[in-house]
Amino acid sequence: MGEDYQLDNDLINVAKVIDFTKESVRDEIRAKSTSEKDNSDEENQLSQMQAVDTNGHGTFIAGVIGSTHPDCPGIAPDAEIYILKLFTDDDLTYTSWFLDAFNFVLEHDIDVVNLSTASKDSQDIPFIEKIEELTANGVIIISAIGNDGPSFGSPESPGELAVALGVGSLHLNLEDVADFSARGMTTKNLLDGIGLLKPDLVAPGSSIKGLSLTTGECELKSGTSVSAAVMSGSVALVLSSMGD
């Protein structure tokens, strides 16, 4: 981006819906964080739902979108990022938690939802219907396509849905598709006798530099989760250039 052309992406709300950034790293991300679990039926899990990232995934992904760290800057560092925790420390989650988070998106007029997560469950009807409701209301859903490549027929939900932007990863050479990136016909549509080819787009996702859990440090990660974050930050910049 040239010095004579700057995008004002302060108006763009990017909701990263998975994990949580660690408290000590949040000063490098312009984020509003929340745990949408207060009304959940799974009360026995609530004690784990604290505003702390214990494995680094959420911190890294949020940083790819909007980090202000000089050594690993995000794509859209001025974007307003809402971070919602949907997994316990043991990587356990429930559909109802996602539905609560998606309702939060609708209530707060968020423009982009980044889902750096992928599931093999292509028949979760409440989840799918809520994704469709979000897109019907103008929300852009950007999701990792999954890391089960290079086999065909490996795209996962929600990136495999027609209404979601499923993102795969490029190889380090930025010319080939990364071997781990899922691809091919989607499971959900094949059950209806219709093949839907995914991913929709591929983006850099091999050895990308981003925030680590250690304050002030960066690290390298690969995966379609990273590519989805790259795409979400890029979409935020595009939307900001369009104004209101």
N, C-alpha and C positions, 0 to 999 in steps of 0.2 A: 504494500500500500504506500503510495507516494506521500511526501510531506504536504503536498498541496491539496490532498483530498482525504478528509477525515470523516468517518461515519459516526453519527451520534446514535449509539446503540443503548443509551440510557433508558429508552422507552420500552425496550424489549424484555419481557419476563420469560426466562428460560427455567422451566421446572425440571430439575433432575430428580427422578423418582426412583430411588434405590439407595440404600446405605446412608451414611451420615459422615460428614467431615469431622475430624478431630478438633476439639475446641482450640488447641494450640496452633492450628494451621489456618483457622478461619479468617484471620486478619489478612490473608493473602487471597481471599475470595470475597467479592462483594455479595454476600449471601444472607438470605433470611432463612433461618432453619426452624423446623418444627417437627414434632413427632405426632402424627395423626392417629394416635392409638387410644386416646382417652375414652372413646365410646365403643371400643372393640369388645367382642364377646370372649375373646381369648385372654381373660384376665390373668391367667397363670403365666403369660409371657410378658406382661407389662413391666415387670421388674427389670427386664433386660433392655427395655427400649429407652436407652439414655442417649443423650446427644454426643455420642462418642463413636468414632470409626475405629474398630479394632483390627481390621485387616488391610486397610489402605486403599481398597477399591474405590470407595466413595470419594475420598480425598483426591485421588488421582483423577478420576473422571470429572469432578467438579472443577479441578484445576485446569484440565484441558479446555474446558469451556470458557472459564473466566478468571484464571489465575493472574495476579499482578506481579508475581515473582519475576525478577529480571532474567533469571537463568532458564526459566521454563514458563514463559508467558502464555496465557490462554488465548484462544481465537477471538473472543469477545470480552475483554477484561472489564468493560463498563456495563455489561448486561446485568440486569437484576436477576439473581438466581435464588430460587426457592428450593431448599433441600429438604426432602421428606424421607424419613427413615421407615423402611418397610420390611427389613429383615432383622432377626435377632442375631446375637453374636454367633449362633450355631447355624446361620444361614436358613433359618426357618421363617416362612411367611404364610399368609392366608389371603385368599381372594378378597375377603371383606376388607382387609387392610388396603389393598389396591383400590377398591371401590371408594373407600373413605378419601384416599389421596386424590383420586380423579375428581371427586366432588369438590375437594379443595381447589383444584385447578379451575373448575367452572366458576366457583364462587369468587375467585380472585382474578378473573379475566387474564389468565396466563396464556401466552401466545404459543410457546413451544414446550413440549414434554419430551425430555430425553430419557429413554428407557435402556440403560446399559445393562440389560438382563434379557435372558431368553429362556423359554420353557418349552418342553416337549409336549405339553398338554395343549392340544389344538382344539379341544372340545369344552373349554371352560366358558360356557355360554354367558353367564353374568359378566365376566371379564370382557369378553368380546363385544357384547352389547354396549358396555360402558365406553370402550374404545371408540365404537361407532358413534356414540352420542357425543363424545368429545370432538371428533372430526366434523360431525354435522354442525357443531357450534363454532367451527373455524379454528380449532386447536390443531396444530401440526404435531403429529406423533412421529418421533424418530426413534427407531429401535435397532439394537444389535440383531443381526440375523443368526448369530450362533457360531460356535467354534468347532463344529463337527465335520468340517470339510476334510478332504476335497470330494467326499462322496456326494453324488447327486441325490436329491430328495432329502437333504439335511436341514433346510431352513426351519427355524423355530418361531414360536409365538412370543410377542405379537408382531414381530417383523415380517412374518409370512402373510399377515392380513392385507387385503387389497387396499384398505384405507390408511395403512401405516406405511411409512417410508422405511423399508428394511435396508440396513446398511451393512455391506461386507467390507473386507479389508484388502488393501493392496500389499503386495510384497514390498520388501525394503527397497527394491529397485524402482518402485512406483510405476512399473509397466505391467507386471503380471499380478494375477489375483493370488493372495497368500494361501498356502496350502490348507491352513486351518479354517479358512473362511467358508461357511456353509453356502450351498448353492443348489439350484435345481427346482423341480416342481414342489409346490407346497402340499403338505399332508392334508390340511383341512379341505382344500379345493379338490384334491384327488378323490376324496370320499364322495364328492358331488359329481364326479366324472369329468371335471374341468381342471386342467393343469394351469397353474399360475406360476410363472417363472420368476424367481427371486435370486439375489437381492435386486432392489431397484437401482442402487448406486453402490459404488465402492469408493472408499476414502483411505488415506494413510492410516495404518493401524499396526505397523511393525516397528518396534523399537522407538516408540514415541516418548519424548521426555515430558514429565509432569511432576506434580507435587508428591512428596512422600510423607509418611507419618512423622518423620523427624523434622522438626521445625527448621525452616531455612534451607532444606535440602531438596534436590530433585532426583528422580530415578527414571528408568526406562521400563515401559510395559508394552505388551502387544495384545491384540485381540479385537474382535468386532465391537466390544464395549467401547474401546478407545476410538474406533472409527465413528461410532455413533456420536460420541462427544465432539469429535472434530466437525461432523456434519451439523450438529446442533448449534455450535458456535458460529459456523459459516452461515446458517440460515438466519440466525439472529442479526448478523451483519447485513444480510440482504434485506431483511424486514426493516431494519433501521434506516436503510437508504431510501426506502419507499415512504417514510414519514407516516403520518396518520392516514 
